[in-house]
Amino acid sequence: MLPHTHSLGLRRRELVQVGSSALLGLGLSDILARRSHAAPSADPAGPPSVAQRAAHQKSVLLVFLTGAASHHDTFDLKPDAPAEIRGEFKPIATSTPGLHVCEHLPHLAARADKYAILRTLSHNDNNHLMSTHHVLTGEMQPGGFFDKVASRDDWPDYAAALAFLKPRSDGLPSGVNLPTFLQSNPLTWPGQHAGFLGPVYDPWQITGDPNTKGFRVDAISLADGMDVSRLDRRHSLLNDFQTNQARIEDLAKTRRLTADQDLAFSMLTSNRLAKAFRLDSEPDATRDRYGRNTTGQSLLLGKRLIEAGVPVVQVNIGPVQNWDSHAAIFTTLKQRLLPPLDQGMGALLDDLSSTGLLDDTFVVMLGEFGRTPKINNDAGRDHWGHCFFGLFAGAGVRPGQVIGRSDETGSYPATRAWSPNDLGATIYTQLGIHPETQVKDRLNRPVALNKGELIEPLFTGAEST
């Protein structure tokens, strides 16, 4: 059977090749076609006084510790607590006087003058899926219940809201998530999509290990045997075709198709985006600094995407629930999880700082909740939403500080608690979006994008308790 050929003699597969791993399995043509069904336009709720704190829109690099890292064993150790709470790890001094972190984080200890630690993030949920939605969208999951999977009733994630409110036309996506999609059949984690804004605003989902030889992202690759000059000639043919079709097709529809095809063309021929994915162009020494592992190379790729101009990049550290250490937590952390994270994050902060990108990039590292204060019978820690940590750097963050204090066992905040809603308000502000901007849900009802409060101590260093 011969492949389908369009009237111009162009095979569809020759023009656009989109990997099934990208865009949640949706082809680029499907996404572009759905653009005409975009959600209603936004209605800003008053002057964006909060967003004016930033001189201009910043980028966001969100490092997500899926499954939830233990605060007790990383950035909020309790060395004076009983053994069943303090655990096995010893605190070490950092470059910030008075701040101690886990002994298995030497790279981050040496760079504590580049970031701030918030020790009083808090919410009241212990379920992975609902908590992930809360952290990655800044709002609670609508109608949430235990293990409620992703749906189009969900709140949009940060990249999707940015794409909706500030659409681009330069060939770059508003958001890229990598290197894994958070899914464990039959569960699909909410908080990774555009939710009620619609699939046209979903961030790009890249599922592939950047540490593998010949790493390639088909979503932005031309089909084999094609180059940009050939695509450019075919783009001209498409323009001619559209001119002729305008005589017989509805004018509005013709204009929509033109915009869709121009956007597809700009995506495919974006040298900045294509080059960002070419990790093999990095010097070996640089790749070695980040670590020759999935974590290190994913962080390096995230940095390259920020450099290329992608405004929101989410790097999932490990497959889904990777940090969910219900048993043997100390062995797992010291042998498998902490060393690559420590090395990769150290290199990331160094590079962002030395290139000046840290001034305009808001780096956030956290999980969906913390772990229980008391070690369980399997030498692990269970889910604990009441208190957990976040690491923040860049884009105006005052580095070298610890914000907030948990109680003596790390069970609850002893000073002001900050919620994922507040995290969302802070991220939106950095993106130049007023958190209370009005959007419309699937029932066409106006709703505030976010109802949190900016975490001001990150930027001022002054905390009210």
N, C-alpha and C positions, 0 to 999 in steps of 0.2 A: 504494500500500500504506500503510495507516494505521500510525503508530508504535505500538509495544507500550505498553499501559497496564496498570498494576497494578490490583489489585482496589479500591484506594482512589481510583482515578481519577487517579493521579499518574503522569505520564510520567517515566521514569527520567532523561531528559536535563534535565528541569525541576528535578530535585532536586539533582543533582550534576553539575558539568561539570569534567572533569579533562583537561587538555591532554596530548597524547601526548608532549610533551617532558618531562613531570614523572615522577618516580618510575620512571625507566628504562622508560617506556612502559607501566607498569602503572596501571590506573585505581584510584581511591581505594577503590572497592568491592572490587576484587580484593585489594588490600593488606589491607583490614580483614578480609576473609573468611579470609585466610591466617593471621591472628593466632592462630587456634585451633591452628595447627600450629607454634607457636613452639618454639625450641630448649629443651633441658632447662634447669632453673634453675641458677644459678651457685652455686658452693661457695667462699666466700672462704677463702683460704689464710692463716689466722692473722690477728692484729690488723693493721690497715692503718697501721703506724707511719710509713711513708713519706708516705702521704696526709695524715697529721695535721700535716704541715708547713704546710699551708694552713689558714687559719681556717675557710674554708667553700669549697664548690665554686666554681671559677672558670669563666669562659667561655674558649673558644679561637677565635681568628681566625687561620686558616692561609692565608697568601698563598703560593700554589704557582707557582713559575717553571718551568712545564712545558717540558721539553726541556733544562733545566739551564743556568743562567747561569754565565758564566766568573768564577771567583774572582779570577783575575789582573787582570781589567779592571773590577772593581767595588770589593771590600772587602779585597783582599789583593794590592795592586800590588807589583811587584818592580822599583823604579826603578833599582837598581844591577845588575840582571841583564843578560846580553847582549840585544841588540835582538830576536832571534828568540824570546825569552821575555818580556821586559818589555812588548812591544807599543807601541802608539801613544799611549796615554792617559797623562796626567800626574796625579800625586797632588795633592790639595789638602788643606789643614788643615781640621779640623772644630772643633766646639764642645768637643770632648774633647781636652785636651792630649796630643800624641803619636799621636793617631789620624788617619790620612790615608785618604781614599777617592778614588775616581775623579773627575776634573774635571767629568764629566757628571752628577754627583749633588749639586748644590749645596743642594737642599732638605734632603736627608738629612744632608749635612755640617753644616748649621746646627742640626740636631736630634740630633746624636750623643749629647747628654746625656740623651736619652730612651730609648736602646736599648743593648744589648750585642751585640758581634759575636763569634761563635765561629768560629775559623779552622781547626779540626782535626776537622771531621766527616769520616768515612771509612768506606768499605766496599770490597769487592773485586770489584764487578760493574760492567760498562760497558754493560749493556743497558737501554734505556729502560723497558721494561715491568716487568722484575723489580725494577729499582731504584725505580721509582715505587711498586710494592707495598711494598717495604721501608720507604720513607720515610713513606708514608701509613697504614701499619698498625703499624709498629714491629717487624715480624717478616719474615723471609725468606719468599718465596712457596713454598708446599709443592710439591715436585716441579718446581721452577722450571727452565726451559730458555730458550734464546734466543727472545724474542718469544712467550712463553707467555701466552695471552690470559686474561682474567678468567674465573673459574669459581667454583662454590659450594664448592670445596675451599679457596679462598683464606682468608686471615686477615681478620677484620672490620676495617674502618676505625674511627677513633676515635669518630665519631658513632654508628655502629652498635653498638659495644660499650656506649656510654653508654645508648643506647635499650634495650638488652637488660638491663643491670644496674640501671638506674634509669628504668623506664618512666614516661611522663608521661600526664596525663589532663586537661591544661589547654588543649588545642587547638593547642599548639605542637609542631613537630617537634623531635627532638633534634639534627638536623643538616640543613644546606642547603648544597649545592654549586652554584656559579655561576661565570661565566655560560655555561659550555660544558661539555659532556660529553667526556671524553678518549677519543676513538674515531677511528680512521682505517681504514676498511674494508680488509681484514677483521679488523683488530686492535681489540680493546677493552681499554683499559688496566686492569689489576687495581689494587686498592687504593681503588676508589671505592664499594665495596658492603659489605654485611654478611657476605659470604663464607659460611662454614659456619653462621653463626647463622640464615640464612634471609632471604628477601626482605622479610619483614614489618619488618625492622629497617634496611632500606636508607635512607640519607639522601635527602631530596628533591633531585632533580636539576633545576635550572632552566637551560634552554637558551634564551637570548634576550639580546640586547644591551641593557643598561640605558640606553645612550646614544641609542637610537632614540626618535623621537617616539611617544608613546602606548604606551610599554613597558607590558606587562601580563602577569601570570602567571595563566594559566587554571587552574592546579592549585588555587588558593584562591579563584577567582572564582565567584560565583553565575551561573547561566545568565541570559541576557539577559531582562529583564522581571521578574526576581525581586528581592525585597528581604528583609531580615532578618525583618521582621514576618510576611511571608507564609511564610517558611521556619519560623518559630516555630509558626505555626498548623498547618503540616503535620507538624511534629515531634510536636505533641499528638495528631494523628490517628494517627501511627505508634504512639504509646504505647497508644492505645485498641485499635488493631489487635493489638498484641502481647498485650494483656490477654485478648482473645478467643481468640487462637491458643493461649494457654497451656493451654486446656482440651483441646486435641487434639494438641499437640506435646510432645515430650520436654522436661522442665523444664530440664535442663542446656543443651540446645540453644537454648531460648528465652532463657535468661539470656545466652548468648554473643551472640545476635543483638542483644539489647538493648544490650550493651556496645559492639558494633561500630557500631550506628547512633548511639548517643550520642557516640561518638568522632568519627564523621563530622560530626555536627551541630556539635560544639565546634570542629572544624577550620574549617568553613565560616563560622562566625559569630565567629571570633576577630578582634576589631577590631584588636588589637595586630599580628597578622601581616599582615592586609590593609593596614593603614596603612603598615607598613614598606616595602611594595613600591611605594608611591605616591611615587616620586621627584619627580613634578611638584609635590608639596607643599613641596619644599625651596626656599628662596630662591635666586634666580639666582646671587647672589654666592657661596653655598656650593657650588653645582654648578660654578661657574667655578673655585673654589679647587682642587677635586679634578681638574679638567680635563675638558673636554667630549669625552671619548673613552671607549672601552670600558673601558680600565683604570681610569681615574679614577672613572667612574660605578659600576663594579663594586665598587670599594673603598668608595665611599659607601654603596652598597646593603648591603654586608657590615656596615658600621658600624651601619646602621639595624636590621638583623636582630639584631645583638648587643643593641642598645638595647631591642628588642622582647622579648628574653628567650630567643632561640634560643641554646643553649649552645655549639654547634660550627658554625662557618661556614667553608667553604673557598672561597677566591676563586682561580680559575685565571687566571693572567695570560697571556692570549693563547690561541689555539687550540692543539691538541696539538702538542708539540715546537716551540713558537714560539721558544724560546731555543736551539734546536739549530743553532748557527752554525758549520757546517763550512766556510763560505766567506764572505769579505767581512765578517768579524765586527765590525770597528771601524766600518764604515759603518752596518751594521745596528744596532749598539748605540747609537751617538750620534744617529742620525736617527730610529729607529723605536721602540726598546725602552726605553732608559734614561730619556728625558725624561718620558713619561707615568707611568712607575713612580715616579720621583723626586718628581714633583709630587703624585701621588695618595697616596703613603705619607707625605709630609710633612704633607698636610692631615689624613690619618687620625690620625697621632700627635698632632697639635695638638688635634683634636676629642676624642679619647679622653682626653687629658690634661686639657683645660679642663673637661670634664664630670665628671671623676672616674671615668669608666669604665675608664681604664687601670689603676686599682688592682685591678680584678676581671676584667680581660681579658688573657689570655696571647696576645700577638701573636707569630707565627712566620713568617718569610719565608725560603724556601730552594727549591732545585730538587732533582732526584733524584741528581745528582752534580755534579762540577766539569768543567772542560775541560783539555785537555792543556797542559802547560807550554810546549811548543814549538809555535809557529805553523806550520801546514802550508803546502803549496805553493799553496793556494787562499786564503791570507790568512785562514784560519779556525782554529778549535781543535776537536779531536775529543773523544770521551767520556773521562772520567777520574774513576773512583770513589774513588781513593786519598786525595783531599784536596779538600774543598769547604767553603763557608761557610754559616752560618745567622745571621739577624738575629733577636733576641729582645727583647721589651719587655713591660712591665706584669706584674701579678699577682705582685709580689715580686721580679722581676728587678732586680738591681743595675745601673742604667744607667751609661753613660759608661765602659765597660770593654771591653777586648779580651781574650778568653779563648783561649789557645793560640797557638802559633806554628808556621807551616809552615817547611820548609827554604828554602835560598837561592833555589831555583827554583820553589817552590810545588808541588813534586811529592808530598811526603809530610809528615805531621805531624812536627815536631821535638819537640813535647811530647805529652802524652797525647792519643790519638785517641779520639773519641767516635762511636759507631755509631748508625745509625737505631734500633736497639733501645733505646739510651739516650734518644734523642729520644722514642720511644714511652713509655718509663717516665716521663719528665718530663711529657709531655702528660697521661697518665692520672692522675698525681699531682695535677696542676692541676685535673682534673675530679673529684677526690675519690674516685678509684678506685685501689685497691692494684694495682700492676702485676702482681703474682703471683696475682691472683684466678683461681680455677679455673673454667673453662667446659668444655663438652663438644663435641667435634667431631662430624662427620657419622657417625662410627663409634661414637659415644657414649662415647668415651674422654675422661677428664679431662685437660685440658691447661692450662698456665699462660697467662694472657692475654698476658703479656709477660715476657721474660727479660733486660731491660735494667737499667740503673742510673741513678738520678736524676743529672742534670747539675748537681751541687751548686754549682760555681763561678758559675753564672748568678745564684745567690741569695746566695752568701756572699762572692764576689769573691776567694776563696782557692782557687788551683788547685794540685793535686799533680801533678808531672810524672813 
